[in-house]
Amino acid sequence: MADDLHAPGGGSAATVRRVGVAVGLLLMAGLALLLQQDRQARVAAAHRQSLALASGVDRLLHYGLRNLERALKGIAADAATWKSAAPDQRDLLLAAAIEGVAARQPELHSIVLVDAQGNALSEGEGDPGFPQWRDGGGDGLAVGPLRAGGEGEWWLSLAVRHEPGRWLLARLRTAELERMIRGLDTGARGHVTILDAQGVLLARVPSGEAGPFTGQRAPLPPSLRTGGRTGLERGVSPFDGVERARGFSAASGFDLVVAAGISIDDALAGWHRLLGIAALLALLYWIGLAYLVRRLGLAERAHAGLIEELEAQADWLDQAQRAASTGVWRIESDGEHARMSPHTALMYGLDPRDGVYPLSDVFGAMHEEDRPRVQEEFRRTVEAGVPYLSEHRVVLPDGSVRWVTARGGIAGGDGRTGPRITGTVVDVTDRHLARARVARAEAQFRALFERNPLPFWVFDEETLRFLAVNDAAARAYGYDVDEFLSMTILDIRPQDEAPQVVETIRSRRPGTETDGVWTHQRRDGSRFTARVFSSSIEFNGRPARLVLAEDISDRIAYERELAWRATHDPTTGLQTVASLIGELDAMSLRDSRVRYAVAFVRLREMERLAPTLGQRISEKLLRGIAARVEALGRDYGMAGYWPGQSFVVVTLDPSRLPALMAALEAMVNAPVELEGGAHPIEASIGIAEGPEAGEAAEQVVGHAALAAIQAWREQVPTLSYDRTMAVQAAERLVLARRIRTALDQEEFELHFQPIQRLSDGRIVALEALLRWRQGEGYVPPDVFIPLAEASGLIVPIGRWTLEQAARAHVRLAECGLADVAIAVNVSPVQLLADNVLATIDDLRRRHAIPRGALHVELTESVLLRRPQVARMRMLELRVAGVRISIDDFGTGFSSMAYLRNLPLDYVKIDRAFVRDVHVDPRNASICRAMFALARGLDLGTIAEGVESADELAWLRANGCDQAQGYHIGRPVPLEQVIGLIRAAA
């Protein structure tokens, strides 16, 4: 019947709707395609216009910069002519030419002649950053970075090579670039922009409402970054947020890029009008179609409403059965079949389409354990008319089991068929599963509770009495379970914490989960730290707390030990300096007026104790000193240990600094008593106060350390910090880094000072003196030589010096001066750490240098470091034919022993004794004694620092063998000294 109701006129509105929608969609698709093509054509036109603008401006820029390049190269060409034609007036003519070009080119702010470093050689300002960009244009015009001038003006740096080592530096006003691009037709929101090769904006027209953007950086398209000359892209401007079609051109031959942009909104202005018209037509079409479909639909809905009313009744019943998982059944009149609703049939695993089923099939679907019972209950209902109620299991075809409850009873009948039995079936599987889950959860909780290796209990939140405990709790606390259940939670906590425990429990919100670390107490009174996890539960109908406790005493002790090790030195037990600095900074944060004084104690010669006395004695000595320092720290404020045998003591009251220094001096002066005797302490102490404004504790401690290092160098016990120490330390670090590259960059030179034999006035030797050239001057040797020795770089420098000295002697031999020896100063570090003999043997073999051609000059300090090794090395050199001199004789720790026992050839008398020797009787007496001593030991004498004819005459008259000094000749390059020797001959 329902089908008959649906048939007349059915589908007319739907058909009209489908056809109308299909036609409308085709029309809309065609219209959208036309609009899209028109839009793409307009955007492509905008791209072509922007590229044409960029290329045109790029050509203008090329011509402008080429004219400037020619003008600057013209100056260079004229200067080359003046160099030969009018060399005396060259600078004036050059200045006039620069001024003339600057006057004819108003777009130029200035033109300056600069050197390779950007220093101005003519009137005007140089450019310190010039070396970084000057070669960007090769021999042509080089474009440099943008610079800000005064009063909002910007300049673009340009340079042309003038002559070797000189350039003409011009500054182009960016206003000229703006004038070049002003007035171009870019539309209402278009722009033309000139940028450099790195994307820095040089000029932009229009500048925009946000103000000028000169100097800001904009991204360039990938095609230009990979060497392309043009590029196109579409994007939103980072300066004004306008989306544009942009064209880029970099074909000018200079490191500049021109960008032009046409606003997408301007390009699509006409397209938007077309879009509006198309949208209006589409709207009218859809409104008409909707009206037609609506009229047809009203008629169809009136017809369908009648059908829906009938179907709703059946659907409600079906939904109710589905929602309640309920079905209905009835026993047919034959008593052998049952009629079932589809839901009932599905519950018993039967085909819901059949409707009527044999009772044997129904009973056969039941679980075999339940089937006899259910059949007996059904028989009693049929025979006695009692209500039928049965809960049993059904085994479905897939093997799954469902629980159902079946109800029924006599529902009337007639005399022919007998009583009818009908009823309902409800699926109660979920209820049975829930019961099983609850039972499983209870069993699992009981197993978890009882077998948990950690203490577990439940206590009443009101009475605080234990309601349940596990065996682990009994073992951990020393009580049995029955004792636990007679106690309260307060019995396992220290008595003094009872009020806090009660307050914590009473203030805890119901239903919350908490954890914390508490102190618990065992039956024997011992205490331990426990981490407690608890949660609110309901136990036997009362609010209770479920608690899990874990003994973390060992972990807490371990964490405390780790925390201590993180802030203390394990050997001395003192706080580390890093931790001490952190505490001082925290004090300064709490109170900016805090001041303190720091004493940095730097022990001397400690590194020799371990190899000499053993590691154990060395550590005992260190701990003994640390105990004294720790006591001072307790008395005055704080103390810490700096790895490397240094200590830091801080007095938080700077007025107590004198007392602290007296205590430190007393500590240093008192030897440490250890097994094997008393061990003296040698230390240098640096002092610093602070902090100053903006200064951290690390800087104050660093200042004290610098002062201690300076005290060690000056061999004084105590020294206060001043700012010159930091400056000197920084300069030494910079100079030490520069020494490392000096050899590679060929900054070292050898100058040679002649040594004259006084008996006949001949030059018999040249002393090779190391010089370090820096720019136009030289670094003094007494500045860089100690740094080179301290860093070990003196060894490669010494090898280089010997190599250059050997080459110098080869040059002397070529000039007929092979009998002139070369004397080289050898550092004690080089003599003791390097194989000087092997180096000299290699030089003699490669350069064919004869014996005696090389002399070695040593200072007395070499004999104090490792005298036995030094004597052996000197003997090896002497056997190899190398003459040996002791330099600066008389100023150090001169000893008759080494003059007697060492293989020496000469002693060099220091300038301090030669100065004014002809008029100073003291110096004269000393020199005569030295001459006599040397003659007695068969040694030659060389007087240093001879600066007058009178001094030279006295030395000659009193038996000095050789002399050198400014009066005889200053240290000069080799070729100059060769000329001096030839002139003297």
Salt bridges, closest charged atoms under 4 A:
ASP38 OD2 - ARG42 NE 2.74
GLU69 OE2 - LYS73 NZ 3.13
ASP127 OD1 - ARG147 NH2 3.67
ASP135 OD2 - ARG134 NE 3.91
ASP135 OD1 - ARG161 NH2 3.74
ASP139 OD1 - ARG161 NE 3.82
GLU153 OE2 - ARG173 NE 2.63
GLU163 OE1 - ARG90 NH2 2.30
GLU163 OE2 - ARG166 NE 3.59
GLU176 OE2 - ARG179 NH2 2.31
GLU178 OE1 - ARG182 NH2 3.82
GLU233 OE2 - ARG246 NH2 2.80
ASP240 OD2 - ARG204 NH2 3.14
ASP240 OD2 - ARG244 NH2 2.66
GLU243 OE2 - ARG234 NE 2.95
ASP265 OD2 - ARG189 NH2 3.18
ASP266 OD1 - ARG189 NE 3.96
ASP318 OD2 - ARG322 NE 2.92
ASP318 OD1 - HIS343 NE2 2.70
GLU332 OE2 - ARG330 NH2 3.27
GLU332 OE2 - ARG339 NE 3.66
ASP334 OD2 - HIS337 ND1 2.78
ASP351 OD2 - ARG353 NH2 3.07
GLU369 OE1 - ARG393 NH2 2.96
ASP370 OD1 - ARG373 NH2 3.82
ASP370 OD2 - ARG393 NE 2.98
GLU376 OE2 - ARG379 NH2 2.31
GLU376 OE2 - ARG380 NH1 3.99
GLU377 OE2 - ARG373 NH1 3.44
GLU383 OE1 - ARG379 NH1 2.46
GLU391 OE2 - HIS432 NE2 2.89
ASP414 OD2 - ARG416 NH2 3.95
ASP427 OD2 - ARG402 NH2 2.85
GLU450 OE2 - ARG446 NH1 3.11
ASP460 OD2 - ARG542 NE 2.57
GLU461 OE2 - ARG545 NH1 3.69
GLU462 OE1 - ARG542 NH2 3.04
GLU483 OE1 - ARG523 NH1 2.87
GLU497 OE1 - ARG493 NH2 3.07
ASP515 OD2 - ARG531 NH1 3.81
GLU550 OE2 - ARG555 NH2 2.87
ASP551 OD2 - ARG522 NH2 3.49
GLU561 OE2 - ARG565 NE 3.30
ASP591 OD1 - ARG593 NE 3.20
GLU605 OE1 - ARG608 NE 3.20
GLU619 OE1 - ARG623 NH1 3.72
GLU630 OE2 - ARG634 NH1 3.89
GLU675 OE2 - ARG616 NH2 2.95
GLU675 OE1 - LYS620 NZ 3.10
GLU692 OE2 - ARG595 NH2 3.45
GLU695 OE2 - HIS703 ND1 3.64
GLU749 OE1 - HIS751 NE2 3.32
GLU749 OE2 - ARG773 NE 2.59
ASP760 OD2 - ARG757 NH2 2.78
GLU767 OE1 - LYS908 NZ 3.11
GLU803 OE2 - ARG807 NE 2.98
GLU803 OE1 - ARG846 NH2 2.61
GLU803 OE2 - HIS847 NE2 3.11
GLU814 OE1 - ARG811 NH1 3.43
ASP819 OD2 - ARG762 NH2 2.61
ASP834 OD1 - ARG799 NH2 2.87
ASP842 OD1 - ARG845 NH2 2.54
ASP842 OD2 - ARG846 NE 2.84
GLU857 OE2 - LYS908 NZ 2.67
ASP905 OD1 - ARG878 NH2 3.34
GLU944 OE2 - LYS908 NZ 3.53
GLU947 OE1 - ARG911 NH2 3.59
ASP950 OD2 - HIS918 NE2 3.95
GLU951 OE1 - ARG911 NH1 3.29
GLU975 OE2 - ARG811 NE 2.93
